[in-house]
Amino acid sequence: MKENNYKSGFVTLIGRPNVGKSTLMNRLIGQKIAITSDKPQTTRNKIQTVYTDNRGQIIFLDTPGIHKARNKLGEYMVSVAQRTLSEVDVVLWLVEPTTFIGAGEKLIAEQLGKVRTPVILVINKIDTVKKEEILTFIAAYKDILNFAEIIPVSALKGENTQDLLDTVFRYLPKGPQYYDEDTITDQPERQIVAELIREKALRLLEDEIPHGIAVSIDRMKERNNNSDDSWEETPESGALIDIHATIVCERDSHKGIIIGKGGSKLKQIGTLSRREIENLLDCKVNLQLWVKVKKDWRDSDFLLKNYGYNRNEI
């Protein structure tokens, strides 16, 4: 039975691509769920994670960055980000430490001005600037929106992130515990595995390729378990999981780059992915990767759905 002052609610992280939303969410919940890279549009789906302590429960929504859409995948990403603004209890708007407020930030401010949800401005990456400069960044932003709070943090270093959690709890309503205390995400493990593989590809491939790739999990099964092709529960220690995955790209030339000379690039992607997947699943993994070309999949309703993007949300 929870105390009468137990709080719970939904908090979305919003911001331009590559401002550190996924890094911050991973830091706040204490475990890597959302993938990160220095490429724009790394996050494509709304990823839900859970933070629980004795004060209450915060359900974080890490959304794709708001940007000008150029295809159906882009439209989907922007739609997901914008719709969450009116569905949550608190909005965390992440920006970089700068006095220049560009068109991207102005677009977000315009969207946030239409909702009544409390907005906390989070100035991220303060580890990259001098401490005495932070006040100038706060001054640059403070008048473009009626912020509930302005908090500078470093998601990478963990600086002021506890203060941010404390502040979020102040703005949450009293409510129930939505998830068990040991729950940290509602993401299916297959989806997390696919995203971890995509993350490694994003980091290792050339700039013109990553936007045009997706990853599908074709098989994920515990070795010698013939009951079902799907696999949901955490395996017992010592288990071995066979995972077959396909990296989908848009051009034949991209396929060659992803595979690399003598398969070297694909092997590198697989090695790095396997290590993180083993950490996630706490067991040994046999990972097999393939590469297929699906031209213009980002503008195909059928293929978007096949790779985990809901057409009804576009």
N, C-alpha and C positions, 0 to 999 in steps of 0.2 A: 504494500500500500504506500503510494508516494505521498509526501507531505503536500499540504495545501499550496505551498509556494513553488511547487515544481513547475518549471517552464519548458515549453517545447515549441518548435516552429520551423519554418522553412526559410532558408537564406540563399539567395542567388549571387553568384559572382559574375559580374558583367565587365566588359571592357573591350578595347580594341584587341586584335590578334597579337599575341606575343608580349603581353604585359605581365605575364606570370600568374594567371588565374589557376592553372592546374598545379603549378608549383606551390602556390599558397594553400590550396585545398589539401594537397598531400601533406603539407607541413602541419596544418591545423588538426587533421585527424590522426597524424602520426604514422601513416603508412602510404605507400605508393599505390594509388588506384588509377588516377588520370595520367596519361602519358604526357611527356614534355619534350620539346625540341625548340631549336631557334628558328624553325620554319613557321610562317604564318599559317593559320587555319589548321593547327595540329588537332584541336578538339573539334569533332564533328557532331557528336551526340550530346544530349543533356545527361551528364553523369551525376548520379545521386550517391552521396556518402553521408555517414552518420557519425556525429561526435556526441558522446554521452559522458557526463560526470554527475556528481551528487546534486548539482543545481538543476539539471534538466538535460534536454536532448536537442541538438541542432542538426537539421537535415540540410546539408549543403547541396546546391545544384551548380555544377560547373558547366557553363554554357559555351557554345562556340562564340568567337568574337564577332561583334557587329561590324559589318563592312559592306561595301557596295557589291551586290551579287552579280556574277557574270554567267552563271549556269544554274541548272535546277538544284544541284547540290548546294551551291552558294545560297540560293533562295531558301532552301530547307534550313540551313545553318542560321541564317539571320532570323527566320520565322521562329525557330526554337528559342533563340536568345531573347527576342522582343516579347514573346508571349509570357515568359516566366516573370516578367516585371510586375504584373498585376496579380500573380498567383502566390506570391511569397509574403513573408512577414517583414523581412529586411532585405535591402539590396546593398551589396558591397560593390562599389564601382572602383576598379583598379586603374590607376594611371601611372605613368612613369614620372620620375622626378625632373620636371622641366617647367620653365615659365612660359613656354610656347604652347598655346592651346590650338591644335589643328582642327581641320575639318572633321576628322574622325571623332574626336572628343566632343565637338559641337553637335554632331549627329546624335551621339549618345545622350548628351545633356538635354537635347530636345525631346528624346524619347522618355527620359526620366522625369521631365517636367510635366508629363501627362498622367503620372501615377501619384497616388497618395502614400505609397509605401515609404517608410523611412529609408533614406539613402545615406550610407556611411562612405565617405570618400577615403579610399586606401591608397596612399602614395607609396608604391612599391619600389624596390631596388635602391633603398637609401644607403645600402652598403657601397654603392658606386659613386656617391657624391660626398662632399664635405658636410659635416653636421651643421655648420653655420649657414649653409645654403637652404636647408629644409624649410625655414620660415618663408623664404621668398617663393618657394613652390606652393606653400599653403596660401599665401597671399594672392598668387596668380589664379587659383581655382575658387577661392572662397565665395566669390560673388556671382559665379555663373549658375549656381543652383543653391537652393535652401537646404544645405546638408544638415543631417542630424548630428554628425560628428565628422572630424577629419583626423585620420590616424596614419602616420608614416610608419612603414614596416620594411623589413627585408625578409621576404619569403624564403630566399635561399639560405640565409644565415639564422633565421628564426627570431630576428630582432623585433620586439614589440608585438609578436604574434599572440602572446598570452594576454596582453592588454586588449587586443582586438577581440579575442574570445570573450573577455569580461564585458566589453562594451556591447557585443551582440546579445549576450544574455540580458542586459538591461532593457533591451528593446523587444524582447520576445514576450508573448502573452503566456499566461498560465495555461497548461495543457497536459495531455496524457503522454506517456512514453509510447511512441509509435513502433519502435523496434526493440528487440532484445539488447541487453547491454553490450554483448560481444559482437553485434552486427556493425560492420563498417561500410558496407555498400549493398545496393540492391542489384548491382550489375551481374549478369550471368558470367560464370567463369570462362565460358567459351568467348564471350565478348571481350573480357579483359585480356585473355591470351592473344586474341586477334589484334587488339590495340597495342600490346607490348611488341608484337612482331612489326607492326606498322611504325612504331616509334623507332625501332632500330633501323628500319629502312629509311625513315626520314633523316636520321642522323648520318647515314653512310652514303646516301645517294646525292647526285647533283641537284642543284636548285630547281631546274626545270621539270624534274620528274615527280617529286613527292606529292604535289596536288593531284596528280593523275593516278595515284595508286590506292587500292583497297586491299584488305586481307579477309579471306573467308576461311573458316575452320571446317574442313571436310570430314574429319574424323578425330574424335577425342575419346579414347577408350583405355581402360586399365588392362594391362597385358594378361591374357588368359581368362578374362572375364567375358563370357559369351552371352550374358543376359540381355545386354542392350548396347546399342552403338553410342548412346549419349552417356554422359558421365557427370554427375552432379556433386556428389559428396567428396569431402577431402579424403584422400586415400590414406590407408594405414602406412605407418613408417615402413620403408623398404619396398613399397610398391613401385611399379614402373608404368608410366602412362605413354601410350603411343599417340602422337598428335600429327595429323597430316593437314597442312595449310597451303593455300594458294595465294600468291601475291598477284593481283590483277593490275595491269597497266593499260594505257590507251594506244601505244604505238609499238610496232615491231622493233624500232630502234631502241626504245626504252627497255624492252625485254632483254636485249643483249647487254645493256649497261647494268641492269639489275643482276643478271647472272654473272657478268664479269669474265675476264679471261680465264679459261679453264674452270669456270664455276667458282672463282675465288671470292667474288663479292657476295654471292648468294650464301656461300659457306660462312662468310663473316657475319652476315645478318643472322643466320641460323645459330651460330655459336653464341653470340651476344643475347639473342632472344631466349635460347634454352636456359641460360644461367638465371635470368630473371623469372622465367616461368617455373623453374625448379624451386626458386625462393618463394614464389607465390603459392604453389601447390604443396610444398614441403615434401617432395619426392623426386625420384629420378624421371627424366623425360627423354623419350626418343622422338625428336622433332624432324619431320621431313617436309621440305619446302619445294613448291613448284611455282612457275611463273606462267601466266596466261595473258593474252592480249584480248581485251574487250573494248573496241574502239568507241569513244564517246559515251562510256558508261555513266559519266556524271550528268548526262542529259537524258538518260533512259529511266523512265519510271520503274520498269520491271527490274533493272539491275540495281537501282538505288535501294529498292525494297529487299532485293536478294542479299545486298551487303549491309543490311541493318538499318536503313534509313526509311522512316515511315512517310509514304507519299501523302497521307492525310494531314501531315503536319507542315506541308509546303504551302 
